[in-house]
Amino acid sequence: MNKHHRALLAELQKHQRKRDHGQANDSYLSSGHHYYDVSVPERRRISKDWVKANGSISDGAFVAVLESLFHGKSHEEKTLACILLADHKSGRGKIGPKLLNGWLDHLVGWAEIDSLCAGVYPADEVLADWKTWQAFIRKLARDRNINKRRAALVFLTGPARTSGDPRIAALGLEVVERLKSEREIIITKAVSWLLRSLVQHHKKDVVRYLASNGSTLPAIAVRETERKIRTGKK
């Protein structure tokens, strides 16, 4: 175990709650990994404190900390790695799809996948290395691992909300088209999430896509996206 991982784990354990199982681990969190029930705000505080104290850590050392955390046994260790990645911009700049693909192998379920894929990499960083990201997301969408297929959708939600770049819209709709026939909720909800995210800057594209493909999309995705188009609300 990396020395920083050991210290971070001790901090997580110090803030473990003792709620019953029903309170502590709902379907959103059910990864099968050990669960300390440390609140998300507490994990964010731990991350910010660590980054403040270790902001000058070398790129290699930072990768080693994340690698160790992603191999940890608990939900909190894995998601704390994701929060650290979001908080440490300079360190994140050295971490691309190759490493992310390996780390995704250690994440299971909505909460863990979304912690890594939703909002960690903003549009400008994705677009700066577009060919690599495009190939990566297409590969994830074809993966046998359903968690990686969800990742293909979720990685694009943040960029879709904040960028009007047509490449993001084109890839987003391509991935939706590839995965729209799946009926597991972990995919159908992500399809809906991505379509609704695209409405922000690509409403006309989404309207046209729904008109042509609405009958083949998950009903929940159609319903939620049409409401987003109509009201502008989630």
N, C-alpha and C positions, 0 to 999 in steps of 0.2 A: 504494500500500500504506500503510495506517495506520501511524503511527510505533510504536505499541505492538505491532502485528502484526509489524513488522520486527524488533523486539527479541525477541519471543517466538519467531519463526522462527529467529533466530540461536541461541537457547537450545536449540531442538529439534535443530538441525543439529549443535550441539556434542555432543549425546548420541546421535547416530546410531550404530547398531551395524552391523557388517559381516558378518552371517551370510549363508549362501547363500540363494537364492530359496525353496527348499523349507522352510527353517526360518523364514523371515521373512514369508511371505505365504501362509497357508493359505486354505481356502475361506471361513472366517469373515470374513476380511479382504479378500477379492478384490473391491474396488470399481472397479478400473481406475485409481485415483488413485495418484499417486506415493507411494512408501512409504519413509520414513526408518528404520523399524524402531526407533523410540524406545519403550521399555517403558511400559506403562500407569502403573506406580508413578512413573516419572520424569515423565510428563506431569502426573500429579496433584501432584507436588512443584512443578513449574513453575507450575501454576495457583495453588496456595496461596501461593507466594512472591509472585506478581504481585498477587493480591488483597490480601495483607498490605501491599504497598507502594503499592497504588492503590485502597484501599478507599473513598476519598472522591471517586473519579472521578464526574463528573456522569452522569446517566442517558443523555443523548444521546451522550456520549463513549464510554460503555460499549457502547451499541448499535453505534456505529461500529467499535469494536474487533472485536466479534463478526461484524459484517457483512463486514469485511475478511477475517477468518479463514475464514469459511464459503466465501468466494470463492477461498480459497487452492487451490493445485494438489495439495496432499498430504493423505493420510489423517490425518496428525498435526495439521495446522493445523485441519482441520474438527472432529476429535474434541476437540482442546484447547479450541475454542470451546464445546463442550458441557460440558466439565468446568468451565470458567470460569463458565458459566451456573449450574451446580449449586452452585458455591462462593460466588458473590456473591448472597446472598439478596435484599438490598435492590435491587440492579440487576435481578434476575430479576422482581421484583414489577412492573416497568414493561414487561415483555415478554410479550405475550399471543399467542394463536393466529394473528393476522394476520401477524406477523413470523415465527413458527415455520413457517407454511405456506410462506413464501418460502424460508426456509433449508433446508427439507426438499428443495427442488428441487436442492440441491447435494450431497445425501447419497445414497450407493448402497450397498446390501448390509447384511447383518446388523449388523456392528460399528458402522458409522456411524449407522444408524438407531437402534440400541439406545443408543448414547452420548447421543443427544438425548432419547429417549423413555422410557427405563427409569429411573425414580427421580429425574429432575431436578425434576419438578413433583409435590410430595407431595399427598396427598388433600385437606388443608385448603385449599390454594391452588386446586386444581381445583374443589372444592365452593363456594368463595367466589364464583366466577364461573361457576356450573354451566351456565346457559343457553348461554353463549358456548362453553364447552368441549364441551358435548353436540352443538351444531351443528357445531363444528369436527371432532370425531371422526366424526360421521356423514358429513360431507363427505369426509374422508380415506378412509373405507371404500368410497366410491363412485368414488374417483379411478382414472384409467386407469394411473397409475404404481404398479406393484406395491410399490415401496418405501414409498409413502404408505399403501397398504392395510395393510402390516405395521405402520406407525406407529400406525394406528387401534387395533390390538390392543395394542401394547406400551405406549402412553401410559397404558393402564388397569391394567397389571400392578402397578405400585407402589401406587396407591390401593386396588386390590382386596385387596392383602395387609394393608393397615393400617387399612382403614375398613369398618365394618359398615353403612354407608349404603346403603339399598336401591336408590338411584338408580344407584350404580356397578354393582351386580349386574345391574340391568335393562339398562343400556346395554351392559355387557360381553357379556351373552348375546345381545343384539340384533346386535352386531357379529360375534360368532362365527357366528350364524345366517346372516348375510349372506355371510360369507366361507368357510363350511365346505365348499363344493363345490370350492374351488380346491385343486390338488394340488401346486403348487410348494412345495418344502420351506421356503422363506422365509416362507410363510403357514402351512403345517400346523404347524410348530414353534411359531409365535407363537400359534396357536389353542390348542395344548396348554398353552403357558406361561400364557395368560390364564385358562383353565379351572382349572389347578392353583393359580393365585394366588387365584382366587375361593373355593377350598375353605376357605381360612383363616377367613373370616367368613361365608361364604354356602354352606356345605356342602349344606344341604337343597335349595337352589335348583339347585346343580350336579347333585346326585343325580337330581332330577326331570328336569332337562334331558337328562341322559345316557339316562335311561330312555325318554324320548320320541324322542330324536334320535340315539341311538348308532349306528344303522345308516347314517346319512347323514354322520357325522363322519369325518374322517381317522382311520384305524386307530391311528396313533401317538398321536393326541390322546386317544382313548378309553383306550388301554392305559396311558398315563402318568397320566391323570387318575384312573382307577380305582385305580392303585397309590397315588397320593397320598391318595385317600379312605381306602383300606384301611390304609395304614401311617403316613400323615402325613409321609412322606419324599418328596423330589423324585422 
